[in-house]
Amino acid sequence: MIDNIDDQFSPLTGEELSRTPDRTKHDAKQRADDGAVIVMPIPDDAPKPPATFGTLGAPHAFWSYLDHDGMLIGYVVRWDTPTADDPAKKTFRPLTLWRTRGGKLEWRWMSWPDPRPLYGLHRLVERPDASVLVVEGEKAADAAAKLFPDHVCITSPGGSNAAGKADWAPLAGRAVTIWPDHDDAGATYADDVARLAGAAGAAHVATVTVPAGWPDKWDLADDLPEGATLDDLKRMVTEAKPAMMPEPPLPLRRPLSNPEPFPVDALGALKAAAEAIHAKTQAPMAICGQSVLAVASLATQAHADVVLPTGSSKPLSCFFLTIADSGERKTSCDDLALKPVRDFVDGLRLQYQSELVEHQRSFGLWQARYDEILKLKGKKDPAAAEADLLALGNPPPPPLLPFLLPGEPTIEGVIKLLRYGLGFGGLSSSEGGAFIGGFGMSADNKLKTAAHLSSIWDGTPIDRVRGGDEVVVLYGRRLSLHLMMQPIVAERLLGDAELIGQGLLSRILVAAPPPAAGTRRWRESPLSADLALKIYGDRITSLLNRSPLHAEGRPAELLPKPLPLSLGARSLWVGYHDTIEAQCGPKGALAPINGLANKLPEHAARLAAVLEMTNNPDAAEIDAATMADAITLATFYQGEALRLFGAGQTNPDLVLAEKVLGFVREQAGPVSLRSIYQRGPNGARDKATATRIMGILAGHNWLEKIEEGAEIDGHKVRDAWRLRC
């Protein structure tokens, strides 16, 4: 769009000209290096654009760029700068408006941030059904609009080498024809636009073939070649050859199937609490269900062991893993579910303080009497001293530390909790990445941590030998676990071959619900949710306040009561066991999760016992209805494991390729191999790996190698790639 230069561009005084930023860099960011921010559209109070630029003087032409709504967002300005070698030479500069940190509006000879707007964008919006003609240059676009009024004629800013920096998304679903300038640069531009339009989703892309005998560099703004007519131009558009469309990118990994809905109806007495947390947070129901199940396991595990039909007793301790992106309100769910536990611990701390004072007093008396016996009789009458010490007895034990939730997610913190605390607790973290990436799961400690956690889940004594010849053997300890983590962290865990072989993962019940972000319209939380959470809180608090059975003189060594299955529950469990077993062969449906599948009947029994004890802490057996609910839950976890197994076992190169692709997308323009192994993601920081990963991305049609190389950061590089879409 050409306007009157004299009307639009105001002459500047010498002082104003000296203050006009002399910025000739064509590439720009949303925020300039000095903190200035581009302003679009141009406001009414904007200063007039500068009338001259450096030694180029006053421009000979300019084109106004408009946004979707037809609002001005900047200019492309042209000067005729003929030389002896090139009488037709022209110089172009973009001109945009920026707001400085101080709030001043000023024009700068800088381009728009990438992706740059198309020239003629507003006409694409105004005529959504019209065919599109893409040419090279604003002058040619204006001329084409007069020659082909039935088309929307557009171009991209920056010339023939900058097509990749423009935003071609508005061409989605459109029929696009490209008219190249009659030279090599024009052919390259046409190829680039065809590729980019196809990647943007254009319905049809074709390229005009310009006759070989036409003048070099000819475009639609030039006079028609001798003998050519307007009808010839129209025929050339009609006969334009379909462009060779690139194949769409192939997914690097097979997308996960959708999970089954979390079976909230199978939660028994915990159902109302899960629904209340869902009502308050609008988090996925699976997160809410996992949270209340983990807390129920924590609260019941000190009071009962489930007796399997095999005759063996197993703890009610359950391990859960919830996988969800940041923003899915994992922490909010955990906070609501754990509130009664944290309130109980706060009460324990107050009680501990008073018990500690009493312990210090009684221990002091014991110590004084002990010292007295040794002093008065130890040397004169050892036999009498020994008798008195025997009568004195052991020192009074210290009060149990008020711990239920370890402050640090390491095996050291867990063992400290179980050794000096109440004998049971829960490892709970809404930031499970801190556990996976922490010291306890480092290369040197991973198998040790996994072995300890597996033993605790099994209910076997915890034995640990430390420096200084200290041997620790802990009996009757219980631990529940609930880790929440983002998918990228979970992939590391689920795909860890050592942990799979060790067996820890078969002891974990995993849920990875689809995200709820974007669907959570504001709504008031119903009063019924508060009531349900109060009932839930009272139920959990009552369980925690019950004094568990323990070994004589060893209050942290638990002796949970045996909780067998009723006849009806036993029948259901046996049927479930046999159903699972039939699918565990080498070619069975559960072969991919064979480790977990072999433990699914035990998982079901543990879940049934947790549900039974939550509903009735005095229960003498597990009834059939509760076992049916537990089998429903176990079946859900079975489906989740099958669904997630492939993601966890993905080729590490494909996982790394996804990270490298994200890095490439963050760059402006082409990337070099050197930039990948110098500044790219960890794992691709050597030339051999970077070369292999770029080959994978090219093979999946995400990138294409620039055969002629490219100029990047002021240097010509041979190994360079660009995004195909």
Order of alpha helices (4+ residues) and beta strands (2+ residues): alpha-alpha-beta-beta-beta-beta-beta-alpha-beta-alpha-beta-beta-alpha-beta-alpha-beta-alpha-alpha-beta-beta-beta-alpha-alpha-alpha-beta-alpha-alpha-beta-beta-beta-alpha-alpha-beta-alpha-beta-beta-beta-alpha-alpha-alpha-alpha-beta-alpha-alpha-beta-beta-beta-beta
